[in-house]
Amino acid sequence: MENIYFSTIKMLLVVLAMVCGIILFFRYSGKLRLKLPLKSSALQKVDTIHLGYRKFVSVMEVKDHVLVVGVGEKEISLLASWRKEEERA
């Protein structure tokens, strides 16, 4: 009877360790620069330059366009936009 309880507890601990490992892997995969296809987002922030308190300029990619956006305390302005060039192999 003790063997069944020991085996059950052992199995639960292994499953818990596997779940924790998977969670940690996906959480830190961005810091490891792994390109995992988890999100299919069309909006991606490329870079941000802070200009002052609650003021910054941000470069964003939206599908096949690049946008330069200026953000202030109460306003957002589109500073520039252009179409991305296709990469040639």
Helices and strands as residue ranges (DSSP letters): H 2-28, E 43-52, E 55-62, E 65-71, E 76-83
